[in-house]
């Protein structure tokens, strides 16, 4: 497949993703201290299982503030594939819940300019908002953090009704299992 093709999602809406010539669609997952394993694992599993003619469509990788070990939920230690300084330009960005870092926020702001889609799961929406990527958009985040999020980011419209919200170039999802719905919606 070459050029721009439509990737159909389960709702029969079409999401225009630039299918790059000669390579897979790059999906970058940000990692930081306290990353929630489920917020990374769920979309990772969904993307890795998408095949066209028995070939994987997505190239998945992780990006951290550095390549040093990240302590995820439950104490799982993971080394990011790339740091914010050497990560390839992604086509899709997934920002899961983890402690914020200035390096990740700066990278999100820069990388999202040329990405086709930027997403967040759970409190990963905080990282996108800190980067200024959610101003004026309707978004969601983890249900117990909705009031705090609305207070911290008054230029962002917060929905309390939806598990995920598709704004075209940005999709935000509430916590945990909402990542399943969002990921299936994308593919």
Buried (B, 14 or more C-beta within 10 A) or exposed (E): EEEEEEBEBEEEEEBEBBBBEEEBBBBBBBBBBBBBEBBBBBBBEBBBEBEEEEEBBBBBBBBBBBBEEBBBBEEEEBEBBBBBEEBBEBBBBBBBBBBBBEBBBBBBBEBBEEBBBBBBBBBBBBBBBBBBBBEEBBBBBBEEBBEEBBEEBEEBBBBEEBBBBBEEBBBBBBBBEBBBBBBBBBB
